[in-house]
Amino acid sequence: MSIGGTSGYTDLTALPELVAQAVRLGAELGFDKSCRPEQGRLLHALAAGAAQSIGETGTGCGVGLAWLVSARRPGVRVVSVERDARLVEHVRRLFDGVPDVAIVHGDWTDVYAHGPFDLLVLDGGGNAKGGGAADPARLVRPGGVLVVDDFTPATEWPPTHAGQPDEARLHWLSHPELAAIEVRLAPDLASVVATRRLSRPAETA
């Protein structure tokens, strides 16, 4: 969820058609917190590697979902969870007829019922990214990829937020189940991209 994300799309002709339709929907509904173009291109690239299933929390108006769907392989199932019933209704109409796509109305934790995934994108509100963080051991297959978006690029270590250690970002970068890195997508935007380890690294004495 990026403030100003929807209005960040200036040339809809250069986008996959489904992405352009989702951007138009966001504009019509006055929803300006869509996945930014830089983030969308990252999701587009990662979705092409998913073999079986993709999960997303925070559907919004379906822009990030459209980036994912536009690049997935045929037959890959995509599940997106959104807690705003009004948005769910609109996005379901937008994706009506698109095979193997489910938009679930509920709290982010409802994604657990549909995993584990080859690719999981943590977006939107709720606590999936922070203190009540999602459990990659349950949600991501070994070797699968987790993306956590909407960070300001770190300029120091440990990274800080509002003058304090950025606990949410550190949670993912140091998670024992993950090999994680921060990827800068724009001067003001970064994502954490992580692969779930096949086994935990051995602890050192």
Backbone hydrogen bonds, N-H to C=O, Kabsch-Sander energy under -0.5 kcal/mol:
donor,donor_aa,acceptor,acceptor_aa,energy
2,S,33,K,-0.7
4,G,32,D,-1.9
5,G,2,S,-2.2
5,G,32,D,-1.2
8,G,4,G,-0.5
8,G,5,G,-0.8
9,Y,6,T,-1.5
10,T,8,G,-0.8
12,L,10,T,-0.5
14,A,11,D,-1.2
15,L,12,L,-1.4
19,V,16,P,-0.6
20,A,16,P,-2.3
21,Q,17,E,-2.3
22,A,18,L,-1.9
23,V,19,V,-2.5
24,R,20,A,-2.3
25,L,21,Q,-2.1
26,G,22,A,-2.4
27,A,23,V,-2.3
28,E,24,R,-2.5
29,L,25,L,-2.2
30,G,26,G,-0.6
30,G,27,A,-0.8
31,F,26,G,-2.7
32,D,30,G,-0.8
40,G,36,R,-2.8
41,R,37,P,-2.2
42,L,38,E,-1.4
43,L,39,Q,-2.5
44,H,40,G,-2.5
45,A,41,R,-2.0
46,L,42,L,-2.3
47,A,43,L,-2.7
48,A,44,H,-1.0
49,G,46,L,-1.6
50,A,47,A,-1.3
54,I,77,R,-2.7
55,G,119,L,-2.8
56,E,79,V,-1.9
57,T,121,V,-2.2
58,G,81,V,-3.2
59,T,81,V,-0.7
62,G,59,T,-2.3
66,A,62,G,-2.2
67,W,63,V,-2.0
68,L,64,G,-2.1
69,V,65,L,-2.9
70,S,66,A,-2.3
71,A,67,W,-0.6
71,A,68,L,-1.1
72,R,68,L,-1.2
76,V,73,R,-1.9
77,R,52,Q,-2.6
78,V,100,D,-2.6
79,V,54,I,-2.5
80,S,102,A,-2.6
81,V,56,E,-2.3
82,E,104,V,-2.8
85,A,83,R,-0.8
88,V,84,D,-2.2
89,E,85,A,-2.1
90,H,86,R,-1.7
91,V,87,L,-2.8
92,R,88,V,-2.5
93,R,89,E,-1.4
94,L,90,H,-1.9
95,F,91,V,-2.3
96,D,93,R,-0.8
98,V,95,F,-2.4
101,V,98,V,-0.7
102,A,78,V,-2.5
104,V,80,S,-3.1
104,V,102,A,-0.6
106,G,82,E,-2.0
106,G,104,V,-0.7
110,D,107,D,-2.3
111,V,108,W,-2.1
112,Y,109,T,-1.7
113,A,110,D,-1.0
114,H,111,V,-1.7
115,G,111,V,-0.6
115,G,112,Y,-0.8
117,F,139,L,-2.8
118,D,53,S,-2.1
119,L,53,S,-1.1
120,L,145,V,-2.4
121,V,55,G,-2.5
122,L,120,L,-0.6
122,L,147,V,-3.0
123,D,57,T,-1.1
123,D,121,V,-0.7
133,A,130,G,-1.4
134,A,128,A,-2.4
138,R,135,D,-1.4
139,L,135,D,-1.7
140,V,136,P,-2.3
141,R,117,F,-2.8
143,G,196,R,-2.3
144,G,141,R,-3.1
145,V,118,D,-3.0
146,L,194,A,-3.1
147,V,120,L,-2.6
148,V,192,V,-2.6
149,D,122,L,-1.3
151,F,190,A,-2.6
161,H,164,Q,-3.5
164,Q,161,H,-1.7
166,D,159,P,-2.9
167,E,165,P,-1.6
170,L,166,D,-2.5
171,H,167,E,-2.2
172,W,168,A,-1.2
173,L,169,R,-2.5
174,S,170,L,-1.9
175,H,172,W,-0.9
178,L,175,H,-1.6
179,A,195,T,-2.4
180,A,178,L,-0.6
181,I,193,V,-2.0
183,V,191,S,-3.6
184,R,182,E,-0.5
185,L,183,V,-0.5
185,L,189,L,-2.4
186,A,189,L,-1.9
189,L,186,A,-1.6
190,A,151,F,-2.5
191,S,183,V,-2.3
192,V,148,V,-2.9
193,V,181,I,-2.8
193,V,191,S,-0.6
194,A,146,L,-2.8
195,T,179,A,-2.2
196,R,144,G,-2.9
197,R,177,E,-3.0
